[in-house]
Amino acid sequence: MRINEKSLAKFATSGAPADKEGILMKKGEVNKGYQKRWFVLKGNLLFYYEKRNDKEPIGLIICEGCTIELSENTDGFAFQIVFPKSGCRTYHLAANSQEEMEAWMKVLSCASYDYMRLMVSELKQQLEDIQENSKALLVENAMRDSHIFSNRYSSFQSQTSKEEDDLQGRRNARVNPFNSRLSSPSSFSRSSKDMKESGDLLNLSDSSSSGNVVYRHKYKSFTEMHMDYGRQVKTLSELWKDSYSARPTSGFDFLTK
């Protein structure tokens, strides 16, 4: 793979955030001693500078197809970047503490593109599992809520039907006999003589065979009813006067004359 040094140098000095940066001891290829360098990791590119504030890096390690391993040298907190398949050199690095060494080894192990692709695939699978579980849970909750609602609705409908039946029964029990236009002759039949003597203001019709009077409704206005009652009162008043005049004179009336 051809590398454009200018593009890499520009990316190294750009404002792109670093995944990790700090001081590490690097073992040279010619000089076998360890030298202090400033390392900056951006993605899968590990830049190293001679000093921290240098504008351009003096080297680059591409963390692809490599493994991060503890160094065989037990002196200090050393580890190494090994490229087993490519035949590239092995980089020997050392940190100032055990914690720093573990932090660098962890972040470098996760820097490769292959690792990121594996993580994306695993996260995608986890997301699909979560979505499937969520759908199954939603379906289960929906079925449960539907069952509860159905039971409550059936109970409410049964109670409503019972109340309507009770109300209809009470309405049927209260029957108004005057709702029918023509009442039963057997219930409202009296003798013609009794009806005429009582002075009823009803619509009367004589029966041809039994001589009874059939009670029928006759709808009248207020004016007609007022005039009928007035005539009845007048008739009763005249009858009362006639009966009073025909009454024998009492002893008290004789003394007062």
Summary of the structure (lengths in Angstrom):
residues: 257
radius of gyration: 58.6
end to end distance: 157.7
largest distance: 170.9
contacts: 551
relative contact order: 0.06
helix: 46%
strand: 21%
